[in-house]
Amino acid sequence: MKPAGDVQPFLPYGRQTIEDDDLEAVREALLSPYLTTGPLVPRFEADFAKTTGAAEAVVVSNGTAALHLAARAIKLDRGQTAIVPSLTFVATANAVRYCGAEVVFADVDPVTGLMTPATLLDALRRAPTSTRAVFPVHLNGPSCDMAGISELAKSWGLWVIEDACHAVGGTQGDSSVGACAYGDLTCFSFHPVKTIAMGEGGAITTNDAAMAAGLRRDRSHGLIREADAFRLPESKKADGAGNPWFYELHEPGFNYRAPDILCALGISQLKKLARFVRQRRDLVALYREALAPLAPLVTPPAEPVHGEAGWHLLAVKINFAAAGVDRATVMGRLAEAGIGSQVHYIPVHRQPYYAARAPGLELPGADAYYAGCLSLPLFAAMTESDVLRVAKALTAALGG
Ligand SMILES: Cc1ncc(COP(=O)(O)O)c(C=O)c1O
């Protein structure tokens, strides 16, 4: 029997990197008078706005809440439609359905998994005139062609809500992802597998101050606390100022708040974003070298062409048929070697709920991407020898 010291640690496909200063930041927040909304909420928002280059950042409880609130901010509603690429996490499409609107799925490039201006145009031609918005998803970390998508979307009179849950720390041309240089609102997730972690957390960035104010109201039940907006006569004192206890509800919102405890972690993690992004880029470069001998069976992620990627996932494309082994077997063999892998994603238009709403929809790019994709471990704390270990295990799993 091997001594326990020889057992190599399990490498998940993604995980957070928590350091001593993160622990200390959370400890301080726990000992402060505030556990939920306190001073760290606006501090995280200011830091995140500065990082992304947007005028405003609104922190929320997770990326799904960010997408839902962004959809509500543009007043997406029943009887309307939004375009979502099929290669995404279900949350992007679900946010549209939460508003009662219908989803028209766009196809994606079979190599990158990204929606393109051409696949958007194809979706627009299938979509009804009630279409109001498009949700480009920066799958795995590289940005979509936002200049092309935005130009097309604007010419069709659509709002652009970017799902950048995978892409924090990346760029689009000369701008940071989240600067809203091309879109109206950008949504982020800080789930632990993402580049920075809050446990659960998300944010929306925008350059529209009124929209940001509306988002902040909507994340906290829809309560209005500004006296000049009060409608009830008893809301104000004789001098016209609002009564100190007063709030009004004009439209119900949600409790999508992010607490101070998690904002403390977010502030601390944000300080390391540039390092984490650099480490991830270096790991992707190492993977490209280490996987080169597996060509043409395995294709590493394509070089991004619309900016620098803020890599979230290391998704390789595998020709399972040519390798003579199926994906489940490869995943099983990797797991036996202590290596986690995952599939991102099952095309959302194939999910029973959405397939029932658009029967017979064929999106060959999404199907082709899905057929070969496999996410291998990628997180900031990985070392070069971890990458070599994954490449060796994948070689063995493919029978080589
Ligand atoms: C593309 C995409 N959009 C939205 C979400 C939802 O984010 P959260 O898990 O923080 O709700 C995720 C999470 O994995 C995602 O990958």
The ligand as a Gaussian input file, in Angstrom:
#p B3LYP/6-31G(d) Opt

LIG

0 1
 C      -22.681000      31.877000     -17.953000
 C      -23.288000      31.939000     -16.584000
 N      -24.311000      32.770000     -16.356000
 C      -24.879000      32.869000     -15.149000
 C      -24.444000      32.125000     -14.079000
 C      -25.131000      32.234000     -12.754000
 O      -24.262000      32.656000     -11.755000
 P      -24.529000      32.257000     -10.225000
 O      -24.164000      30.827000     -10.068000
 O      -23.627000      33.181000      -9.462000
 O      -25.970000      32.507000      -9.960000
 C      -23.383000      31.247000     -14.259000
 C      -22.899000      30.421000     -13.134000
 O      -22.263000      29.428000     -13.280000
 C      -22.795000      31.133000     -15.542000
 O      -21.786000      30.285000     -15.759000

